[in-house]
Amino acid sequence: MQIVMDTNITQVWLLLPQGRAYNRFEITSFPIDQPGERKTVIPNSIVNLPAGSMVSFQLINPKEHHRYQCKWNWTD
């Protein structure tokens, strides 16, 4: 997800394959033009269903001109 202008709140819902467990879900951010400046982001809220089909997180006042990236590992 790329934030190109000022916004107060961003809500993201990721639909994942049902029945595929995952672990180590993380969010990182970096300036759009500086991908080497990656930092871990702690969301303001998160809904995490490891055995199920969804991850959702909320960022309040995400940084303008930044890209946010989600990563996770499948356990199977």
RAVENTA-V479915 format. One record per residue. N is the residue number from 1. PHI is phi as a letter, one per 30 degrees, with the letter a starting at -180 (999 if undefined). Layout:
n=N phi=PHI
n=N phi=PHI
This chain:
n=1 phi=999
n=2 phi=b
n=3 phi=c
n=4 phi=c
n=5 phi=b
n=6 phi=d
n=7 phi=b
n=8 phi=d
n=9 phi=a
n=10 phi=b
n=11 phi=c
n=12 phi=b
n=13 phi=b
n=14 phi=c
n=15 phi=c
n=16 phi=c
n=17 phi=d
n=18 phi=d
n=19 phi=i
n=20 phi=c
n=21 phi=d
n=22 phi=b
n=23 phi=b
n=24 phi=h
n=25 phi=d
n=26 phi=b
n=27 phi=b
n=28 phi=b
n=29 phi=b
n=30 phi=a
n=31 phi=e
n=32 phi=e
n=33 phi=c
n=34 phi=b
n=35 phi=d
n=36 phi=d
n=37 phi=c
n=38 phi=d
n=39 phi=b
n=40 phi=d
n=41 phi=c
n=42 phi=c
n=43 phi=d
n=44 phi=d
n=45 phi=a
n=46 phi=b
n=47 phi=c
n=48 phi=b
n=49 phi=c
n=50 phi=e
n=51 phi=c
n=52 phi=b
n=53 phi=c
n=54 phi=a
n=55 phi=b
n=56 phi=b
n=57 phi=b
n=58 phi=b
n=59 phi=c
n=60 phi=c
n=61 phi=h
n=62 phi=d
n=63 phi=d
n=64 phi=d
n=65 phi=i
n=66 phi=b
n=67 phi=c
n=68 phi=c
n=69 phi=b
n=70 phi=c
n=71 phi=b
n=72 phi=a
n=73 phi=c
n=74 phi=d
n=75 phi=d
n=76 phi=c
